[in-house]
Amino acid sequence: MSNAQQAGEYHGQAQAKTKQLAESARNTAHSLADKADNATQNAQQSVQENKDQLNPGFLQQTGEQVIHMAQGAVDGVKNTLGIGSDKK
């Protein structure tokens, strides 16, 4: 096998590995975004369920602020990873 053939073979192997790693990273990013979405939804649901029991005041406001911050964090991660606009 000539050096040019070996170089071509190594180049092909490197490209395949790069593609595989990129796909793995993309899948991980989507999985993390989904988990963050689920956590945000659970927090929103919990606040809604407890909203009637809480007096409008500090705890309710804090819960709603946490939800907004969590949603902002999820949106920021999605935008950073480039998956924010086509998710929903």
MMTF fields as JSON, N, C-alpha, C and O atoms, coordinates in Angstrom:
{
  "mmtfVersion": "1.0.0",
  "mmtfProducer": "UNKNOWN",
  "numBonds": 351,
  "numAtoms": 352,
  "numGroups": 88,
  "numChains": 1,
  "numModels": 1,
  "chainsPerModel": [1],
  "groupsPerChain": [88],
  "chainIdList": ["A"],
  "bondAtomList": [4, 2, 8, 6, 12, 10, 16, 14, 20, 18, 24, 22, 28, 26, 32, 30, 36, 34, 40, 38, 44, 42, 48, 46, 52, 50, 56, 54, 60, 58, 64, 62, 68, 66, 72, 70, 76, 74, 80, 78, 84, 82, 88, 86, 92, 90, 96, 94, 100, 98, 104, 102, 108, 106, 112, 110, 116, 114, 120, 118, 124, 122, 128, 126, 132, 130, 136, 134, 140, 138, 144, 142, 148, 146, 152, 150, 156, 154, 160, 158, 164, 162, 168, 166, 172, 170, 176, 174, 180, 178, 184, 182, 188, 186, 192, 190, 196, 194, 200, 198, 204, 202, 208, 206, 212, 210, 216, 214, 220, 218, 224, 222, 228, 226, 232, 230, 236, 234, 240, 238, 244, 242, 248, 246, 252, 250, 256, 254, 260, 258, 264, 262, 268, 266, 272, 270, 276, 274, 280, 278, 284, 282, 288, 286, 292, 290, 296, 294, 300, 298, 304, 302, 308, 306, 312, 310, 316, 314, 320, 318, 324, 322, 328, 326, 332, 330, 336, 334, 340, 338, 344, 342, 348, 346],
  "bondOrderList": [1, 1, 1, 1, 1, 1, 1, 1, 1, 1, 1, 1, 1, 1, 1, 1, 1, 1, 1, 1, 1, 1, 1, 1, 1, 1, 1, 1, 1, 1, 1, 1, 1, 1, 1, 1, 1, 1, 1, 1, 1, 1, 1, 1, 1, 1, 1, 1, 1, 1, 1, 1, 1, 1, 1, 1, 1, 1, 1, 1, 1, 1, 1, 1, 1, 1, 1, 1, 1, 1, 1, 1, 1, 1, 1, 1, 1, 1, 1, 1, 1, 1, 1, 1, 1, 1, 1],
  "groupList": [{"groupName": "MET", "atomNameList": ["N", "CA", "C", "O"], "elementList": ["N", "C", "C", "O"], "formalChargeList": [0, 0, 0, 0], "bondAtomList": [1, 0, 2, 1, 3, 2], "bondOrderList": [1, 1, 2], "singleLetterCode": "M", "chemCompType": "L-PEPTIDE LINKING"}, {"groupName": "SER", "atomNameList": ["N", "CA", "C", "O"], "elementList": ["N", "C", "C", "O"], "formalChargeList": [0, 0, 0, 0], "bondAtomList": [1, 0, 2, 1, 3, 2], "bondOrderList": [1, 1, 2], "singleLetterCode": "S", "chemCompType": "L-PEPTIDE LINKING"}, {"groupName": "ASN", "atomNameList": ["N", "CA", "C", "O"], "elementList": ["N", "C", "C", "O"], "formalChargeList": [0, 0, 0, 0], "bondAtomList": [1, 0, 2, 1, 3, 2], "bondOrderList": [1, 1, 2], "singleLetterCode": "N", "chemCompType": "L-PEPTIDE LINKING"}, {"groupName": "ALA", "atomNameList": ["N", "CA", "C", "O"], "elementList": ["N", "C", "C", "O"], "formalChargeList": [0, 0, 0, 0], "bondAtomList": [1, 0, 2, 1, 3, 2], "bondOrderList": [1, 1, 2], "singleLetterCode": "A", "chemCompType": "L-PEPTIDE LINKING"}, {"groupName": "GLN", "atomNameList": ["N", "CA", "C", "O"], "elementList": ["N", "C", "C", "O"], "formalChargeList": [0, 0, 0, 0], "bondAtomList": [1, 0, 2, 1, 3, 2], "bondOrderList": [1, 1, 2], "singleLetterCode": "Q", "chemCompType": "L-PEPTIDE LINKING"}, {"groupName": "GLY", "atomNameList": ["N", "CA", "C", "O"], "elementList": ["N", "C", "C", "O"], "formalChargeList": [0, 0, 0, 0], "bondAtomList": [1, 0, 2, 1, 3, 2], "bondOrderList": [1, 1, 2], "singleLetterCode": "G", "chemCompType": "PEPTIDE LINKING"}, {"groupName": "GLU", "atomNameList": ["N", "CA", "C", "O"], "elementList": ["N", "C", "C", "O"], "formalChargeList": [0, 0, 0, 0], "bondAtomList": [1, 0, 2, 1, 3, 2], "bondOrderList": [1, 1, 2], "singleLetterCode": "E", "chemCompType": "L-PEPTIDE LINKING"}, {"groupName": "TYR", "atomNameList": ["N", "CA", "C", "O"], "elementList": ["N", "C", "C", "O"], "formalChargeList": [0, 0, 0, 0], "bondAtomList": [1, 0, 2, 1, 3, 2], "bondOrderList": [1, 1, 2], "singleLetterCode": "Y", "chemCompType": "L-PEPTIDE LINKING"}, {"groupName": "HIS", "atomNameList": ["N", "CA", "C", "O"], "elementList": ["N", "C", "C", "O"], "formalChargeList": [0, 0, 0, 0], "bondAtomList": [1, 0, 2, 1, 3, 2], "bondOrderList": [1, 1, 2], "singleLetterCode": "H", "chemCompType": "L-PEPTIDE LINKING"}, {"groupName": "LYS", "atomNameList": ["N", "CA", "C", "O"], "elementList": ["N", "C", "C", "O"], "formalChargeList": [0, 0, 0, 0], "bondAtomList": [1, 0, 2, 1, 3, 2], "bondOrderList": [1, 1, 2], "singleLetterCode": "K", "chemCompType": "L-PEPTIDE LINKING"}, {"groupName": "THR", "atomNameList": ["N", "CA", "C", "O"], "elementList": ["N", "C", "C", "O"], "formalChargeList": [0, 0, 0, 0], "bondAtomList": [1, 0, 2, 1, 3, 2], "bondOrderList": [1, 1, 2], "singleLetterCode": "T", "chemCompType": "L-PEPTIDE LINKING"}, {"groupName": "LEU", "atomNameList": ["N", "CA", "C", "O"], "elementList": ["N", "C", "C", "O"], "formalChargeList": [0, 0, 0, 0], "bondAtomList": [1, 0, 2, 1, 3, 2], "bondOrderList": [1, 1, 2], "singleLetterCode": "L", "chemCompType": "L-PEPTIDE LINKING"}, {"groupName": "ARG", "atomNameList": ["N", "CA", "C", "O"], "elementList": ["N", "C", "C", "O"], "formalChargeList": [0, 0, 0, 0], "bondAtomList": [1, 0, 2, 1, 3, 2], "bondOrderList": [1, 1, 2], "singleLetterCode": "R", "chemCompType": "L-PEPTIDE LINKING"}, {"groupName": "ASP", "atomNameList": ["N", "CA", "C", "O"], "elementList": ["N", "C", "C", "O"], "formalChargeList": [0, 0, 0, 0], "bondAtomList": [1, 0, 2, 1, 3, 2], "bondOrderList": [1, 1, 2], "singleLetterCode": "D", "chemCompType": "L-PEPTIDE LINKING"}, {"groupName": "VAL", "atomNameList": ["N", "CA", "C", "O"], "elementList": ["N", "C", "C", "O"], "formalChargeList": [0, 0, 0, 0], "bondAtomList": [1, 0, 2, 1, 3, 2], "bondOrderList": [1, 1, 2], "singleLetterCode": "V", "chemCompType": "L-PEPTIDE LINKING"}, {"groupName": "PRO", "atomNameList": ["N", "CA", "C", "O"], "elementList": ["N", "C", "C", "O"], "formalChargeList": [0, 0, 0, 0], "bondAtomList": [1, 0, 2, 1, 3, 2], "bondOrderList": [1, 1, 2], "singleLetterCode": "P", "chemCompType": "L-PEPTIDE LINKING"}, {"groupName": "PHE", "atomNameList": ["N", "CA", "C", "O"], "elementList": ["N", "C", "C", "O"], "formalChargeList": [0, 0, 0, 0], "bondAtomList": [1, 0, 2, 1, 3, 2], "bondOrderList": [1, 1, 2], "singleLetterCode": "F", "chemCompType": "L-PEPTIDE LINKING"}, {"groupName": "ILE", "atomNameList": ["N", "CA", "C", "O"], "elementList": ["N", "C", "C", "O"], "formalChargeList": [0, 0, 0, 0], "bondAtomList": [1, 0, 2, 1, 3, 2], "bondOrderList": [1, 1, 2], "singleLetterCode": "I", "chemCompType": "L-PEPTIDE LINKING"}],
  "groupTypeList": [0, 1, 2, 3, 4, 4, 3, 5, 6, 7, 8, 5, 4, 3, 4, 3, 9, 10, 9, 4, 11, 3, 6, 1, 3, 12, 2, 10, 3, 8, 1, 11, 3, 13, 9, 3, 13, 2, 3, 10, 4, 2, 3, 4, 4, 1, 14, 4, 6, 2, 9, 13, 4, 11, 2, 15, 5, 16, 11, 4, 4, 10, 5, 6, 4, 14, 17, 8, 0, 3, 4, 5, 3, 14, 13, 5, 14, 9, 2, 10, 11, 5, 17, 5, 1, 13, 9, 9],
  "groupIdList": [1, 2, 3, 4, 5, 6, 7, 8, 9, 10, 11, 12, 13, 14, 15, 16, 17, 18, 19, 20, 21, 22, 23, 24, 25, 26, 27, 28, 29, 30, 31, 32, 33, 34, 35, 36, 37, 38, 39, 40, 41, 42, 43, 44, 45, 46, 47, 48, 49, 50, 51, 52, 53, 54, 55, 56, 57, 58, 59, 60, 61, 62, 63, 64, 65, 66, 67, 68, 69, 70, 71, 72, 73, 74, 75, 76, 77, 78, 79, 80, 81, 82, 83, 84, 85, 86, 87, 88],
  "secStructList": [7, 7, 2, 2, 2, 2, 2, 2, 2, 2, 2, 2, 2, 2, 2, 2, 2, 2, 2, 2, 2, 2, 2, 2, 2, 2, 2, 2, 2, 2, 2, 2, 2, 2, 2, 2, 2, 2, 2, 2, 2, 2, 2, 2, 2, 2, 2, 2, 2, 2, 2, 6, 6, 1, 7, 6, 6, 2, 2, 2, 2, 2, 2, 2, 2, 2, 2, 2, 2, 2, 2, 2, 2, 2, 2, 2, 2, 2, 2, 2, 2, 6, 7, 1, 1, 1, 7, 7],
  "xCoordList": [0.856, 0.0, 0.906, 1.861, 0.611, 1.428, 1.076, 0.04, 1.96, 1.725, 0.457, -0.278, 0.203, -1.002, -2.256, -3.25, -2.218, -3.375, -3.602, -4.735, -2.495, -2.611, -3.166, -4.024, -2.657, -3.136, -4.626, -5.375, -5.051, -6.467, -7.31, -8.403, -6.795, -7.526, -7.641, -8.711, -6.55, -6.577, -7.512, -8.221, -7.492, -8.367, -9.836, -10.649, -10.164, -11.537, -11.952, -13.08, -11.024, -11.313, -11.531, -12.425, -10.713, -10.847, -12.173, -12.829, -12.566, -13.85, -15.011, -15.952, -14.946, -16.021, -16.104, -17.198, -14.963, -14.94, -15.47, -16.21, -15.081, -15.558, -17.072, -17.744, -17.604, -19.056, -19.757, -20.796, -19.17, -19.743, -19.754, -20.752, -18.656, -18.574, -19.543, -20.153, -19.683, -20.606, -22.045, -22.822, -22.395, -23.754, -23.997, -25.078, -22.998, -23.11, -23.303, -24.131, -22.554, -22.684, -24.063, -24.671, -24.553, -25.883, -26.963, -27.883, -26.84, -27.818, -27.785, -28.829, -26.582, -26.446, -27.073, -27.763, -26.837, -27.396, -28.921, -29.57, -29.487, -30.953, -31.494, -32.526, -30.792, -31.222, -31.203, -32.14, -30.137, -30.054, -31.13, -31.71, -31.396, -32.438, -33.8, -34.611, -34.058, -35.321, -35.459, -36.532, -34.369, -34.408, -34.653, -35.405, -34.03, -34.243, -35.689, -36.296, -36.24, -37.65, -38.556, -39.481, -38.283, -39.101, -39.02, -40.033, -37.824, -37.666, -38.442, -39.071, -38.397, -39.133, -40.632, -41.354, -41.093, -42.519, -42.969, -44.051, -42.124, -42.467, -42.541, -43.426, -41.621, -41.641, -42.897, -43.537, -43.243, -44.452, -45.69, -46.584, -45.734, -46.882, -46.989, -48.082, -45.859, -45.843, -46.324, -47.096, -45.866, -46.3, -47.793, -48.496, -48.285, -49.717, -50.544, -51.583, -50.081, -50.832, -50.873, -51.864, -49.785, -49.696, -50.138, -50.174, -50.472, -50.816, -52.026, -52.057, -53.015, -54.224, -53.953, -54.618, -52.984, -52.689, -51.828, -51.848, -51.085, -50.198, -50.937, -51.761, -50.626, -51.122, -50.285, -49.075, -50.939, -50.126, -49.079, -49.417, -47.884, -46.825, -45.471, -45.247, -44.604, -43.204, -43.005, -42.299, -43.612, -43.371, -43.883, -43.212, -45.046, -45.594, -44.731, -44.429, -44.34, -43.494, -42.155, -41.642, -41.597, -40.314, -40.456, -39.6, -41.519, -41.746, -41.865, -41.299, -42.593, -42.749, -41.433, -41.142, -40.64, -39.334, -38.423, -37.68, -38.479, -37.665, -38.068, -37.21, -39.348, -39.826, -39.295, -38.799, -39.392, -38.923, -37.421, -36.94, -36.675, -35.224, -34.875, -33.97, -35.587, -35.323, -35.643, -34.888, -36.754, -37.113, -36.089, -35.732, -35.612, -34.575, -33.296, -32.633, -32.949, -31.744, -31.907, -30.981, -33.076, -33.337, -33.232, -32.597, -33.852, -33.802, -32.372, -31.97, -31.603, -30.21, -29.382, -28.574, -29.582, -28.851, -29.254, -28.401, -30.543, -31.01, -30.437, -29.999, -30.439, -29.904, -28.424, -27.928, -27.7, -26.257, -25.966, -25.024, -26.783, -26.573, -27.194, -27.007, -27.921, -28.523, -29.759, -30.104, -30.436, -31.629, -32.869, -33.912, -32.772, -33.87, -35.057, -36.196, -34.824, -35.938, -36.728, -37.927, -36.089, -36.811, -37.331, -37.87, -37.198, -37.639, -39.156, -39.735, -39.798, -41.261, -41.896, -43.118],
  "yCoordList": [-1.167, 0.0, 1.236, 1.31, 2.174, 3.376, 4.365, 4.257, 5.319, 6.349, 7.14, 7.508, 7.403, 8.15, 7.347, 7.913, 6.048, 5.214, 5.17, 5.243, 5.048, 5.037, 6.367, 6.399, 7.461, 8.778, 8.916, 9.443, 8.448, 8.504, 7.671, 8.077, 6.491, 5.614, 6.256, 6.228, 6.829, 7.496, 8.704, 8.973, 9.413, 10.581, 10.137, 10.767, 9.076, 8.56, 8.098, 8.333, 7.434, 6.976, 8.16, 8.135, 9.19, 10.388, 11.086, 11.55, 11.159, 11.79, 11.008, 11.598, 9.692, 8.86, 9.03, 9.133, 9.059, 9.227, 10.61, 10.746, 11.626, 12.986, 13.054, 13.664, 12.436, 12.41, 11.692, 12.139, 10.577, 9.804, 10.62, 10.625, 11.306, 12.117, 13.301, 13.647, 13.917, 15.037, 14.578, 15.277, 13.428, 12.894, 12.565, 12.819, 12.008, 11.696, 12.977, 13.012, 14.009, 15.291, 15.894, 16.436, 15.804, 16.332, 15.589, 16.205, 14.268, 13.475, 13.821, 13.917, 14.006, 14.379, 15.745, 15.935, 16.688, 18.029, 17.985, 18.644, 17.216, 17.101, 16.451, 16.868, 15.429, 14.749, 15.701, 15.717, 16.494, 17.456, 18.531, 18.938, 18.986, 19.992, 19.418, 20.109, 18.164, 17.526, 17.398, 17.639, 17.018, 16.891, 18.247, 18.345, 19.279, 20.625, 21.058, 21.66, 20.753, 21.064, 20.353, 20.953, 19.073, 18.3, 18.876, 18.971, 19.261, 19.844, 21.151, 21.422, 21.955, 23.22, 22.966, 23.634, 22.016, 21.692, 21.169, 21.508, 20.336, 19.826, 20.952, 20.962, 21.898, 23.042, 23.877, 24.314, 24.092, 24.868, 24.16, 24.788, 22.855, 22.077, 22.127, 22.275, 22.003, 22.041, 23.392, 23.458, 24.453, 25.787, 25.946, 26.495, 25.474, 25.593, 24.819, 25.299, 23.615, 22.797, 23.432, 23.318, 24.102, 24.699, 26.155, 26.769, 26.705, 28.121, 28.463, 29.512, 27.59, 27.856, 27.808, 28.491, 27.006, 26.862, 28.005, 28.293, 28.647, 29.721, 31.055, 31.351, 31.82, 33.189, 33.968, 33.767, 34.865, 35.662, 36.412, 37.248, 36.126, 36.752, 36.231, 35.869, 36.208, 35.911, 34.545, 34.446, 33.497, 32.155, 31.999, 31.4, 32.527, 32.426, 33.184, 32.683, 34.384, 35.179, 34.489, 34.482, 33.914, 33.219, 32.017, 31.785, 31.258, 30.092, 30.488, 29.834, 31.546, 32.002, 32.534, 32.354, 33.183, 33.664, 32.497, 32.558, 31.436, 30.252, 29.641, 29.235, 29.576, 29.029, 29.865, 29.317, 31.174, 32.041, 31.915, 31.906, 31.817, 31.66, 30.313, 30.233, 29.265, 27.944, 27.93, 27.372, 28.54, 28.583, 29.396, 29.031, 30.5, 31.3, 30.504, 30.608, 29.708, 28.877, 27.83, 27.589, 27.21, 26.208, 26.855, 26.308, 28.009, 28.706, 29.083, 28.968, 29.535, 29.894, 28.709, 28.825, 27.563, 26.351, 25.937, 25.602, 25.96, 25.576, 26.509, 26.05, 27.796, 28.748, 28.547, 28.616, 28.298, 28.068, 26.833, 26.819, 25.802, 24.559, 24.603, 23.678, 25.653, 25.793, 24.942, 24.616, 24.575, 23.745, 24.444, 23.811, 25.73, 26.456, 26.706, 26.586, 27.055, 27.488, 26.338, 26.481, 25.208, 24.117, 23.09, 22.07, 23.304, 22.342, 22.288, 21.204, 23.439, 23.466, 24.186, 24.323],
  "zCoordList": [0.0, 0.0, 0.0, 0.773, -0.846, -0.947, 0.161, 0.816, 0.345, 1.362, 1.068, 1.985, -0.215, -0.588, -0.25, 0.206, -0.468, -0.137, 1.375, 1.85, 2.121, 3.58, 4.097, 4.98, 3.528, 3.928, 3.639, 4.461, 2.486, 2.127, 3.067, 3.461, 3.428, 4.347, 5.731, 6.341, 6.224, 7.528, 7.52, 8.489, 6.414, 6.283, 6.343, 7.02, 5.649, 5.669, 7.051, 7.483, 7.748, 9.104, 10.039, 10.884, 9.883, 10.725, 10.469, 11.402, 9.201, 8.884, 9.486, 10.017, 9.406, 9.959, 11.473, 12.027, 12.137, 13.589, 13.988, 14.963, 13.223, 13.494, 13.362, 14.194, 12.33, 12.109, 13.267, 13.753, 13.696, 14.8, 16.092, 16.813, 16.385, 17.598, 17.547, 18.558, 16.382, 16.241, 16.475, 17.126, 15.955, 16.142, 17.614, 18.144, 18.257, 19.682, 20.499, 21.409, 20.182, 20.889, 20.654, 21.577, 19.435, 19.106, 19.904, 20.442, 19.972, 20.721, 22.207, 22.853, 22.744, 24.146, 24.402, 25.404, 23.509, 23.663, 23.65, 24.463, 22.737, 22.674, 23.945, 24.472, 24.433, 25.643, 26.838, 27.637, 26.959, 28.057, 27.943, 28.95, 26.739, 26.541, 26.922, 27.539, 26.561, 26.926, 28.439, 28.993, 29.105, 30.564, 31.214, 32.184, 30.69, 31.233, 31.017, 31.902, 29.846, 29.58, 30.584, 31.132, 30.817, 31.757, 33.162, 33.855, 33.584, 34.921, 35.031, 36.054, 33.979, 33.985, 34.034, 34.774, 33.258, 33.249, 34.615, 35.093, 35.24, 36.572, 37.586, 38.443, 37.495, 38.41, 38.19, 39.147, 36.934, 36.636, 37.164, 37.73, 36.975, 37.432, 38.955, 39.503, 39.627, 41.085, 41.606, 42.563, 40.978, 41.399, 41.165, 42.013, 40.03, 39.734, 40.755, 41.21, 41.115, 42.069, 43.449, 44.169, 43.807, 45.135, 45.169, 46.235, 44.022, 43.937, 44.793, 45.437, 44.804, 45.577, 47.077, 47.855, 47.475, 48.9, 49.427, 50.624, 48.562, 48.984, 49.005, 48.139, 49.988, 49.982, 48.982, 48.884, 48.234, 47.318, 48.137, 48.974, 47.904, 48.678, 48.25, 47.095, 49.195, 48.934, 48.275, 47.272, 48.819, 48.288, 46.853, 46.012, 46.583, 45.236, 44.243, 43.16, 44.613, 43.731, 43.493, 42.374, 44.546, 44.419, 43.497, 42.644, 43.66, 42.797, 41.338, 40.462, 41.082, 39.704, 39.149, 37.967, 39.989, 39.539, 39.189, 38.21, 39.984, 39.703, 38.367, 37.583, 38.11, 36.833, 35.679, 34.695, 35.788, 34.705, 34.507, 33.373, 35.608, 35.494, 34.856, 34.024, 35.244, 34.68, 33.19, 32.395, 32.816, 31.398, 30.616, 29.495, 31.2, 30.556, 30.374, 29.342, 31.376, 31.276, 30.184, 29.41, 30.119, 29.077, 27.694, 26.792, 27.539, 26.254, 25.891, 24.734, 26.884, 26.634, 26.18, 25.259, 26.828, 26.434, 25.023, 24.201, 24.748, 23.418, 22.349, 21.293, 22.616, 21.633, 21.445, 20.321, 22.529, 22.45, 21.602, 20.809, 21.776, 21.037, 19.645, 18.855, 19.344, 18.023, 17.819, 16.683, 18.905, 18.765, 19.297, 19.462, 19.564, 20.182, 19.293, 19.742, 18.031, 17.202, 16.596, 16.354, 16.346, 15.672, 16.667, 16.238, 17.965, 18.977, 19.07, 19.152, 19.057, 19.239, 18.076, 18.028]
}
